[in-house]
Amino acid sequence: MYQLRSFRAAARSQSLTKAARASGYSQSSVTAHIRALEEEVGARLFRRLPHGVRLTEAGEVFGHYVDRILSMVDEMSAALAPTGETTGQVTIAVPATLIEHPVGQLLQECHYRYPAIHVSPRLFSADAVLDAVLTRTVELGIVLTAGAEDQPVVKAGTKQPALRSAVVRPVEFLSVGPPGSAAAKRRQAGPRPELAGAGQRYPGRLLVVDRGCPSHQLLAAAMGLPAGMPPAELGSVESVRQAVEAGRGLALLPAPAVRGALGSGALTVLPDLPRRTLFARLVWRDDPGMSLAARAVIGLTPLAAPDGAGTS
């Protein structure tokens, strides 16, 4: 079992070093575990690369059965537990834009409902979340979508299978700027619809948490920025909020993250730029080997029953 767990850690992290760190073994021990498995099955399970490892074709097949085996072990452990409560660890790929809202609330709810489940959010760029789920680097991911209706989630430009999904909750985004700036003065004078016209550039630097986030495209289009013009990418909601307060640009940010600054007057809402509700959506592979802990987390979403019923 410890060899199988070392294999799964290496397959998910694509790194023997990270697998060793996650499992508490030395790297040489993880390497020995994998070599023992390769000798047992008579096939190479990983391709060794200059920076990390990747599953071979045989490794992909082997990994599918490892997931099923370990899921059954987790199920057996839960069934034999005196309290009968669900246990385990779940890793969720999360873009920086959503790490606090709504993922923070989801983690709190999970801790309340399933105290024996440890949920670990891992930061990924918005563009990398789906890849992380598809390659089984993580079991679950969070993405932003424009619609609340059930829909399959497919990585654009690929033939990868659609991921199942369920809305976690809606997130309101507000366009904000610093008081006293040209943008704020325009706000006092009233909206100017022509500013949203194609080719019209809204004064002020565009600041974003993650350029792959849909909020970036919404604000860039409304500001009339030339295609391909790079925004200032600051990596966290807090960094962007502070930069906007300092007068360094404009941003479209989650409403919960800016309510305090709006109330104190440190920020102002820009009425002639987008105010949109997007939907944080949990995504996962339709995999029979998914752990009971991951299924429990999925069941916390409003549109998903614990068995996955009602999801896209």
Rosetta blueprint (number, residue, H / E / L):
1 M L
2 Y H
3 Q H
4 L H
5 R H
6 S H
7 F H
8 R H
9 A H
10 A H
11 A H
12 R H
13 S H
14 Q L
15 S L
16 L H
17 T H
18 K H
19 A H
20 A H
21 R H
22 A H
23 S H
24 G L
25 Y L
26 S L
27 Q H
28 S H
29 S H
30 V H
31 T H
32 A H
33 H H
34 I H
35 R H
36 A H
37 L H
38 E H
39 E H
40 E H
41 V H
42 G L
43 A L
44 R L
45 L L
46 F E
47 R E
48 R E
49 L E
50 P L
51 H L
52 G E
53 V E
54 R E
55 L E
56 T L
57 E H
58 A H
59 G H
60 E H
61 V H
62 F H
63 G H
64 H H
65 Y H
66 V H
67 D H
68 R H
69 I H
70 L H
71 S H
72 M H
73 V H
74 D H
75 E H
76 M H
77 S H
78 A H
79 A H
80 L H
81 A L
82 P L
83 T L
84 G L
85 E L
86 T L
87 T L
88 G E
89 Q E
90 V E
91 T E
92 I E
93 A E
94 V E
95 P L
96 A H
97 T H
98 L H
99 I L
100 E L
101 H L
102 P L
103 V H
104 G H
105 Q H
106 L H
107 L H
108 Q H
109 E H
110 C H
111 H H
112 Y H
113 R H
114 Y L
115 P L
116 A L
117 I E
118 H E
119 V E
120 S E
121 P E
122 R E
123 L E
124 F L
125 S L
126 A H
127 D H
128 A H
129 V H
130 L H
131 D H
132 A H
133 V H
134 L H
135 T L
136 R L
137 T L
138 V L
139 E L
140 L E
141 G E
142 I E
143 V E
144 L E
145 T E
146 A L
147 G L
148 A L
149 E L
150 D L
151 Q L
152 P L
153 V E
154 V L
155 K L
156 A L
157 G L
158 T L
159 K L
160 Q L
161 P L
162 A L
163 L E
164 R E
165 S E
166 A E
167 V E
168 V E
169 R E
170 P E
171 V E
172 E E
173 F E
174 L E
175 S E
176 V E
177 G E
178 P L
179 P L
180 G L
181 S L
182 A H
183 A H
184 A H
185 K H
186 R H
187 R H
188 Q H
189 A H
190 G L
191 P L
192 R L
193 P H
194 E H
195 L H
196 A H
197 G L
198 A L
199 G L
200 Q L
201 R L
202 Y L
203 P L
204 G L
205 R L
206 L E
207 L E
208 V E
209 V L
210 D L
211 R L
212 G L
213 C L
214 P H
215 S H
216 H H
217 Q H
218 L H
219 L H
220 A H
221 A H
222 A H
223 M H
224 G L
225 L L
226 P L
227 A L
228 G L
229 M L
230 P L
231 P L
232 A E
233 E E
234 L L
235 G L
236 S L
237 V H
238 E H
239 S H
240 V H
241 R H
242 Q H
243 A H
244 V H
245 E H
246 A L
247 G L
248 R L
249 G L
250 L E
251 A E
252 L E
253 L E
254 P E
255 A H
256 P H
257 A H
258 V H
259 R H
260 G H
261 A H
262 L H
263 G H
264 S H
265 G L
266 A L
267 L L
268 T E
269 V E
270 L L
271 P L
272 D L
273 L L
274 P L
275 R E
276 R E
277 T E
278 L E
279 F E
280 A E
281 R E
282 L E
283 V E
284 W E
285 R L
286 D L
287 D L
288 P L
289 G L
290 M L
291 S L
292 L H
293 A H
294 A H
295 R H
296 A H
297 V H
298 I H
299 G L
300 L L
301 T L
302 P L
303 L L
304 A L
305 A L
306 P L
307 D L
308 G L
309 A L
310 G L
311 T L
312 S L
